[in-house]
């Protein structure tokens, strides 16, 4: 893998774009909303030819195009004219030289993963300290596409996004890249299933912090586990992710609070961790089958 490149951009700084890499800044970014492990930028760019460059982070491009489009792309010295369709993804490891050119307006979501974060996941998930990710031209990867769309949806709600959901998605994405885009194939490190009693402190913590935007790292720290080991072990023990479990706790608490007629739905939504009432209503309806208003009316 080529290490030298005169233009290395650091996505952890807002100025990584400028006019030398892309003409316009992203129209949405997670840069300033407190996400950890992953950065998500949404782009809409005119026809352009980018300079040769590399990035200090692993990057994933997820294309959004109504019709197939042509693009010329160089990755680590290899050039390809490729047809890009909606949902295709491109994987570029950190420090790999790249450039691209396209002749029509393009829209895409750009995901960045910190190499140190991925290395930590590698140590925990595939029991390896040395991982070399391999660059991939535009290809179909339904799981990466699904994770990208989920992160894109979280980005759209801005500061109301769930840190637990975002960090869980970033962990899943990193583990997937390690299994399927490494120079050497790796299997997930096998581990024994922990009992539910081991996670009781986490369950107690969830119930006492329903109104807060808790993170995956925060929950893992309660039982002194790494984020990857915690997320995987929790799902093995309960059959659902930590995010799904916390969401269910919040909805159950909301159902109890809806019995109090003097509490507005807006107040209830904040008390169970939703700072956006429309998001609370959507989640409540998805799980319960009716809106909070209709649920209260039926009491």
C-alpha positions as a LaTeX table, in Angstrom:
\begin{tabular}{lrrr}
\hline
Residue & $x$ (\AA) & $y$ (\AA) & $z$ (\AA) \\
\hline
Unk1 & 0.00 & 0.00 & 0.00 \\
Unk2 & 1.41 & 3.38 & $-0.98$ \\
Unk3 & 2.19 & 5.60 & 2.01 \\
Unk4 & 3.50 & 8.77 & 0.33 \\
Unk5 & 1.19 & 11.48 & $-0.91$ \\
Unk6 & 1.81 & 15.23 & $-0.97$ \\
Unk7 & $-1.82$ & 16.09 & $-0.13$ \\
Unk8 & $-3.07$ & 14.30 & 2.98 \\
Unk9 & $-6.35$ & 15.67 & 4.31 \\
Unk10 & $-7.60$ & 15.13 & 7.85 \\
Unk11 & $-11.41$ & 14.72 & 7.97 \\
Unk12 & $-11.45$ & 15.41 & 11.71 \\
Unk13 & $-10.99$ & 19.08 & 10.79 \\
Unk14 & $-13.79$ & 20.97 & 9.06 \\
Unk15 & $-11.35$ & 22.53 & 6.58 \\
Unk16 & $-10.40$ & 19.18 & 5.01 \\
Unk17 & $-12.51$ & 19.97 & 1.94 \\
Unk18 & $-11.56$ & 23.45 & 0.75 \\
Unk19 & $-11.57$ & 24.18 & $-2.95$ \\
Unk20 & $-8.70$ & 21.82 & $-3.78$ \\
Unk21 & $-10.51$ & 18.59 & $-2.97$ \\
Unk22 & $-14.18$ & 19.38 & $-3.66$ \\
Unk23 & $-15.77$ & 22.65 & $-4.80$ \\
Unk24 & $-18.49$ & 22.74 & $-2.14$ \\
Unk25 & $-18.60$ & 21.90 & 1.54 \\
Unk26 & $-21.06$ & 19.17 & 2.62 \\
Unk27 & $-24.62$ & 20.38 & 3.01 \\
Unk28 & $-24.93$ & 18.24 & 6.15 \\
Unk29 & $-22.19$ & 17.03 & 8.49 \\
Unk30 & $-21.86$ & 15.34 & 11.85 \\
Unk31 & $-18.64$ & 17.25 & 12.52 \\
Unk32 & $-20.07$ & 19.51 & 15.21 \\
Unk33 & $-22.76$ & 17.37 & 16.88 \\
Unk34 & $-20.62$ & 15.22 & 19.15 \\
Unk35 & $-20.49$ & 11.87 & 17.35 \\
Unk36 & $-17.66$ & 9.49 & 18.23 \\
Unk37 & $-16.05$ & 6.85 & 16.04 \\
Unk38 & $-17.52$ & 7.99 & 12.74 \\
Unk39 & $-18.01$ & 11.19 & 10.79 \\
Unk40 & $-20.77$ & 11.48 & 8.19 \\
Unk41 & $-20.91$ & 14.13 & 5.46 \\
Unk42 & $-23.61$ & 14.52 & 2.83 \\
Unk43 & $-22.50$ & 15.99 & $-0.47$ \\
Unk44 & $-24.05$ & 17.38 & $-3.61$ \\
Unk45 & $-21.28$ & 18.32 & $-6.02$ \\
Unk46 & $-21.15$ & 19.63 & $-9.61$ \\
Unk47 & $-19.00$ & 18.06 & $-12.35$ \\
Unk48 & $-15.45$ & 18.02 & $-11.04$ \\
Unk49 & $-11.98$ & 16.55 & $-11.23$ \\
Unk50 & $-10.39$ & 16.21 & $-7.82$ \\
Unk51 & $-6.66$ & 16.45 & $-7.25$ \\
Unk52 & $-4.72$ & 13.37 & $-6.28$ \\
Unk53 & $-4.82$ & 13.12 & $-2.51$ \\
Unk54 & $-5.17$ & 10.78 & 0.43 \\
Unk55 & $-7.06$ & 10.93 & 3.70 \\
Unk56 & $-5.87$ & 10.30 & 7.23 \\
Unk57 & $-9.06$ & 8.28 & 7.89 \\
Unk58 & $-10.64$ & 5.25 & 6.25 \\
Unk59 & $-13.42$ & 6.49 & 3.97 \\
Unk60 & $-16.55$ & 5.02 & 2.45 \\
Unk61 & $-18.52$ & 6.67 & $-0.33$ \\
Unk62 & $-22.19$ & 5.71 & $-0.69$ \\
Unk63 & $-23.70$ & 6.89 & $-3.96$ \\
Unk64 & $-27.21$ & 8.28 & $-4.35$ \\
Unk65 & $-28.10$ & 8.58 & $-8.02$ \\
Unk66 & $-31.43$ & 8.21 & $-9.79$ \\
Unk67 & $-29.74$ & 6.97 & $-12.95$ \\
Unk68 & $-26.43$ & 5.19 & $-13.59$ \\
Unk69 & $-23.53$ & 7.58 & $-14.07$ \\
Unk70 & $-19.97$ & 7.31 & $-15.35$ \\
Unk71 & $-16.93$ & 8.24 & $-13.29$ \\
Unk72 & $-13.19$ & 7.86 & $-13.58$ \\
Unk73 & $-11.45$ & 6.83 & $-10.38$ \\
Unk74 & $-7.88$ & 6.15 & $-9.33$ \\
Unk75 & $-7.12$ & 4.09 & $-6.24$ \\
Unk76 & $-3.57$ & 3.32 & $-5.14$ \\
Unk77 & $-2.19$ & 3.69 & $-8.67$ \\
Unk78 & $-4.98$ & 1.76 & $-10.42$ \\
Unk79 & $-7.39$ & 3.66 & $-12.67$ \\
Unk80 & $-10.84$ & 2.53 & $-13.72$ \\
Unk81 & $-13.74$ & 3.98 & $-15.69$ \\
Unk82 & $-16.74$ & 2.72 & $-13.79$ \\
Unk83 & $-20.50$ & 2.87 & $-13.93$ \\
Unk84 & $-21.97$ & 3.93 & $-10.61$ \\
Unk85 & $-25.54$ & 3.14 & $-9.62$ \\
Unk86 & $-27.62$ & 4.03 & $-6.58$ \\
Unk87 & $-26.39$ & 2.31 & $-3.44$ \\
Unk88 & $-22.93$ & 1.42 & $-4.72$ \\
Unk89 & $-20.14$ & 1.91 & $-2.18$ \\
Unk90 & $-16.43$ & 2.65 & $-2.51$ \\
Unk91 & $-13.92$ & 1.69 & 0.20 \\
Unk92 & $-10.66$ & 3.65 & 0.53 \\
Unk93 & $-8.29$ & 2.89 & 3.42 \\
Unk94 & $-6.41$ & 5.70 & 5.14 \\
Unk95 & $-3.35$ & 7.12 & 3.33 \\
Unk96 & $-4.19$ & 5.41 & 0.03 \\
Unk97 & $-3.70$ & 7.84 & $-2.91$ \\
Unk98 & $-6.89$ & 8.50 & $-4.81$ \\
Unk99 & $-8.54$ & 10.85 & $-7.26$ \\
Unk100 & $-11.84$ & 10.95 & $-9.11$ \\
Unk101 & $-13.56$ & 12.80 & $-11.92$ \\
Unk102 & $-17.20$ & 12.97 & $-12.99$ \\
Unk103 & $-19.05$ & 14.99 & $-15.62$ \\
Unk104 & $-22.46$ & 15.45 & $-14.06$ \\
Unk105 & $-23.89$ & 16.52 & $-10.71$ \\
Unk106 & $-23.34$ & 13.88 & $-8.09$ \\
Unk107 & $-24.82$ & 13.18 & $-4.67$ \\
Unk108 & $-23.22$ & 10.92 & $-2.11$ \\
Unk109 & $-22.75$ & 10.25 & 1.59 \\
Unk110 & $-19.17$ & 10.12 & 2.83 \\
Unk111 & $-18.33$ & 8.13 & 5.97 \\
Unk112 & $-15.01$ & 8.41 & 7.82 \\
Unk113 & $-13.63$ & 5.96 & 10.38 \\
Unk114 & $-10.58$ & 6.80 & 12.50 \\
Unk115 & $-7.84$ & 4.16 & 11.91 \\
Unk116 & $-7.15$ & 4.02 & 15.67 \\
Unk117 & $-10.82$ & 3.23 & 16.28 \\
Unk118 & $-10.79$ & 0.47 & 13.64 \\
Unk119 & $-7.53$ & $-0.92$ & 15.04 \\
Unk120 & $-9.12$ & $-1.19$ & 18.47 \\
Unk121 & $-12.12$ & $-3.02$ & 17.00 \\
Unk122 & $-9.69$ & $-5.30$ & 15.15 \\
Unk123 & $-7.90$ & $-6.20$ & 18.36 \\
Unk124 & $-11.20$ & $-7.10$ & 20.02 \\
Unk125 & $-13.15$ & $-8.67$ & 17.15 \\
Unk126 & $-10.73$ & $-10.64$ & 14.99 \\
Unk127 & $-7.96$ & $-11.09$ & 17.57 \\
Unk128 & $-5.39$ & $-9.35$ & 15.39 \\
Unk129 & $-3.25$ & $-6.27$ & 15.93 \\
Unk130 & $-2.20$ & $-5.95$ & 12.28 \\
Unk131 & $-4.91$ & $-5.23$ & 9.76 \\
Unk132 & $-4.53$ & $-3.97$ & 6.21 \\
Unk133 & $-7.75$ & $-2.83$ & 4.55 \\
Unk134 & $-7.89$ & $-3.18$ & 0.77 \\
Unk135 & $-9.28$ & $-0.40$ & $-1.45$ \\
Unk136 & $-12.36$ & $-1.27$ & $-3.49$ \\
Unk137 & $-13.85$ & 0.45 & $-6.50$ \\
Unk138 & $-17.62$ & 0.96 & $-6.71$ \\
Unk139 & $-19.37$ & $-2.23$ & $-5.66$ \\
Unk140 & $-22.60$ & $-3.47$ & $-4.13$ \\
Unk141 & $-22.53$ & $-4.09$ & $-0.39$ \\
Unk142 & $-26.06$ & $-4.14$ & 1.08 \\
Unk143 & $-24.90$ & $-4.04$ & 4.72 \\
Unk144 & $-22.60$ & $-1.03$ & 4.25 \\
Unk145 & $-25.39$ & 0.65 & 2.29 \\
Unk146 & $-27.90$ & $-0.07$ & 5.06 \\
Unk147 & $-25.58$ & 1.25 & 7.78 \\
Unk148 & $-24.86$ & 4.32 & 5.69 \\
Unk149 & $-28.56$ & 5.06 & 5.23 \\
Unk150 & $-29.14$ & 4.60 & 8.97 \\
Unk151 & $-26.36$ & 7.07 & 9.81 \\
Unk152 & $-27.67$ & 9.44 & 7.16 \\
Unk153 & $-31.10$ & 9.33 & 8.82 \\
Unk154 & $-29.54$ & 10.06 & 12.23 \\
Unk155 & $-27.65$ & 12.97 & 10.73 \\
Unk156 & $-30.90$ & 14.45 & 9.46 \\
Unk157 & $-32.22$ & 14.82 & 13.02 \\
Unk158 & $-29.00$ & 16.58 & 14.03 \\
Unk159 & $-28.39$ & 17.11 & 17.74 \\
Unk160 & $-31.40$ & 14.90 & 18.54 \\
Unk161 & $-29.58$ & 11.88 & 17.11 \\
Unk162 & $-28.89$ & 8.92 & 19.39 \\
Unk163 & $-25.23$ & 8.59 & 20.37 \\
Unk164 & $-25.86$ & 4.96 & 21.32 \\
Unk165 & $-27.31$ & 4.19 & 17.89 \\
Unk166 & $-24.52$ & 6.02 & 16.03 \\
Unk167 & $-21.69$ & 4.39 & 17.97 \\
Unk168 & $-23.29$ & 0.95 & 17.62 \\
Unk169 & $-23.56$ & 1.46 & 13.85 \\
Unk170 & $-19.93$ & 2.61 & 13.66 \\
Unk171 & $-18.80$ & $-0.48$ & 15.58 \\
Unk172 & $-20.78$ & $-2.77$ & 13.27 \\
Unk173 & $-19.38$ & $-1.00$ & 10.21 \\
Unk174 & $-15.78$ & $-1.32$ & 11.41 \\
Unk175 & $-16.21$ & $-5.03$ & 12.19 \\
Unk176 & $-17.74$ & $-5.61$ & 8.74 \\
Unk177 & $-14.83$ & $-3.88$ & 6.98 \\
Unk178 & $-12.35$ & $-5.96$ & 8.95 \\
Unk179 & $-14.05$ & $-9.21$ & 7.94 \\
Unk180 & $-14.67$ & $-8.45$ & 4.27 \\
Unk181 & $-12.17$ & $-5.80$ & 3.13 \\
Unk182 & $-8.89$ & $-6.95$ & 4.69 \\
Unk183 & $-5.86$ & $-8.25$ & 2.83 \\
Unk184 & $-6.20$ & $-11.42$ & 4.90 \\
Unk185 & $-9.57$ & $-12.92$ & 5.71 \\
Unk186 & $-10.50$ & $-12.94$ & 9.38 \\
Unk187 & $-13.22$ & $-14.60$ & 11.40 \\
Unk188 & $-14.84$ & $-12.94$ & 14.37 \\
Unk189 & $-13.18$ & $-13.93$ & 17.61 \\
Unk190 & $-15.39$ & $-16.48$ & 19.38 \\
Unk191 & $-16.40$ & $-15.81$ & 22.96 \\
Unk192 & $-18.64$ & $-17.37$ & 25.56 \\
Unk193 & $-22.11$ & $-16.01$ & 26.25 \\
Unk194 & $-22.39$ & $-13.91$ & 29.41 \\
Unk195 & $-25.41$ & $-14.20$ & 31.68 \\
Unk196 & $-28.02$ & $-11.47$ & 31.87 \\
Unk197 & $-27.10$ & $-10.93$ & 35.51 \\
Unk198 & $-23.71$ & $-9.66$ & 34.33 \\
Unk199 & $-25.50$ & $-6.76$ & 32.66 \\
Unk200 & $-27.82$ & $-5.82$ & 35.53 \\
Unk201 & $-25.76$ & $-2.70$ & 36.37 \\
Unk202 & $-26.23$ & $-1.56$ & 32.77 \\
Unk203 & $-29.99$ & $-2.16$ & 32.92 \\
Unk204 & $-30.16$ & $-0.14$ & 36.14 \\
Unk205 & $-28.09$ & 2.61 & 34.54 \\
Unk206 & $-30.40$ & 2.74 & 31.53 \\
Unk207 & $-33.50$ & 3.12 & 33.70 \\
Unk208 & $-31.93$ & 5.90 & 35.75 \\
Unk209 & $-30.72$ & 7.80 & 32.67 \\
Unk210 & $-33.68$ & 7.51 & 30.29 \\
Unk211 & $-33.74$ & 11.27 & 29.72 \\
Unk212 & $-30.07$ & 11.42 & 28.72 \\
Unk213 & $-28.40$ & 10.79 & 25.37 \\
Unk214 & $-26.22$ & 7.94 & 26.63 \\
Unk215 & $-23.44$ & 6.56 & 24.47 \\
Unk216 & $-22.22$ & 3.03 & 23.80 \\
Unk217 & $-18.91$ & 3.82 & 25.51 \\
Unk218 & $-20.80$ & 5.10 & 28.55 \\
Unk219 & $-22.79$ & 1.87 & 28.92 \\
Unk220 & $-19.75$ & $-0.33$ & 28.29 \\
Unk221 & $-17.85$ & 1.52 & 31.01 \\
Unk222 & $-20.52$ & 0.59 & 33.57 \\
Unk223 & $-19.43$ & $-3.06$ & 33.32 \\
Unk224 & $-15.82$ & $-2.26$ & 32.40 \\
Unk225 & $-15.96$ & $-3.71$ & 28.90 \\
Unk226 & $-14.78$ & $-2.47$ & 25.53 \\
Unk227 & $-17.50$ & $-1.12$ & 23.27 \\
Unk228 & $-17.28$ & $-3.99$ & 20.78 \\
Unk229 & $-17.23$ & $-6.73$ & 23.41 \\
Unk230 & $-20.08$ & $-5.07$ & 25.29 \\
Unk231 & $-22.29$ & $-4.58$ & 22.23 \\
Unk232 & $-21.76$ & $-8.14$ & 21.02 \\
Unk233 & $-22.16$ & $-9.75$ & 24.46 \\
Unk234 & $-25.26$ & $-7.73$ & 25.29 \\
Unk235 & $-27.00$ & $-8.82$ & 22.09 \\
Unk236 & $-26.07$ & $-12.45$ & 22.71 \\
Unk237 & $-27.55$ & $-12.25$ & 26.20 \\
Unk238 & $-30.75$ & $-10.33$ & 25.42 \\
Unk239 & $-31.38$ & $-10.98$ & 21.73 \\
Unk240 & $-31.49$ & $-7.25$ & 20.96 \\
Unk241 & $-28.90$ & $-4.49$ & 20.72 \\
Unk242 & $-28.31$ & $-2.09$ & 23.63 \\
Unk243 & $-30.02$ & 0.63 & 21.58 \\
Unk244 & $-33.12$ & $-1.50$ & 20.99 \\
Unk245 & $-33.29$ & $-2.42$ & 24.68 \\
Unk246 & $-32.96$ & 1.20 & 25.79 \\
Unk247 & $-35.58$ & 2.29 & 23.26 \\
Unk248 & $-38.02$ & $-0.28$ & 24.64 \\
Unk249 & $-37.34$ & 0.97 & 28.19 \\
Unk250 & $-38.07$ & 4.52 & 27.08 \\
Unk251 & $-41.33$ & 3.57 & 25.41 \\
Unk252 & $-42.49$ & 1.58 & 28.45 \\
Unk253 & $-41.73$ & 4.56 & 30.69 \\
Unk254 & $-43.60$ & 6.84 & 28.29 \\
Unk255 & $-46.65$ & 4.56 & 28.48 \\
Unk256 & $-46.63$ & 4.95 & 32.25 \\
Unk257 & $-46.28$ & 8.73 & 32.09 \\
Unk258 & $-49.15$ & 9.01 & 29.61 \\
Unk259 & $-51.50$ & 8.07 & 32.46 \\
Unk260 & $-50.75$ & 11.47 & 33.98 \\
Unk261 & $-53.09$ & 13.76 & 32.06 \\
Unk262 & $-51.38$ & 16.93 & 33.31 \\
Unk263 & $-48.13$ & 15.97 & 31.55 \\
Unk264 & $-47.99$ & 17.12 & 27.94 \\
Unk265 & $-46.66$ & 14.75 & 25.31 \\
Unk266 & $-43.81$ & 17.18 & 24.66 \\
Unk267 & $-42.75$ & 17.00 & 28.31 \\
Unk268 & $-43.03$ & 13.21 & 28.33 \\
Unk269 & $-40.91$ & 12.90 & 25.20 \\
Unk270 & $-38.12$ & 14.90 & 26.86 \\
Unk271 & $-38.36$ & 12.89 & 30.08 \\
Unk272 & $-37.71$ & 9.66 & 28.18 \\
Unk273 & $-34.81$ & 10.98 & 26.13 \\
Unk274 & $-36.44$ & 12.37 & 22.98 \\
Unk275 & $-35.70$ & 16.03 & 22.37 \\
Unk276 & $-37.66$ & 15.93 & 19.14 \\
Unk277 & $-41.36$ & 15.20 & 19.73 \\
Unk278 & $-41.93$ & 14.05 & 16.16 \\
Unk279 & $-39.15$ & 11.47 & 16.56 \\
Unk280 & $-40.73$ & 10.28 & 19.83 \\
Unk281 & $-44.14$ & 9.97 & 18.16 \\
Unk282 & $-42.67$ & 7.96 & 15.27 \\
Unk283 & $-40.78$ & 5.55 & 17.55 \\
Unk284 & $-43.78$ & 5.14 & 19.86 \\
Unk285 & $-46.12$ & 4.37 & 16.97 \\
Unk286 & $-43.64$ & 1.92 & 15.46 \\
Unk287 & $-43.39$ & $-0.08$ & 18.71 \\
Unk288 & $-46.87$ & 0.33 & 20.23 \\
Unk289 & $-48.90$ & 0.56 & 17.02 \\
Unk290 & $-50.59$ & 3.90 & 17.79 \\
Unk291 & $-49.42$ & 7.44 & 18.47 \\
Unk292 & $-48.95$ & 8.64 & 22.08 \\
Unk293 & $-52.07$ & 10.79 & 21.72 \\
Unk294 & $-54.23$ & 7.84 & 20.65 \\
Unk295 & $-52.69$ & 5.63 & 23.32 \\
Unk296 & $-53.59$ & 8.19 & 26.01 \\
Unk297 & $-57.12$ & 8.54 & 24.62 \\
Unk298 & $-57.63$ & 4.80 & 25.00 \\
Unk299 & $-56.66$ & 4.67 & 28.67 \\
\hline
\end{tabular}
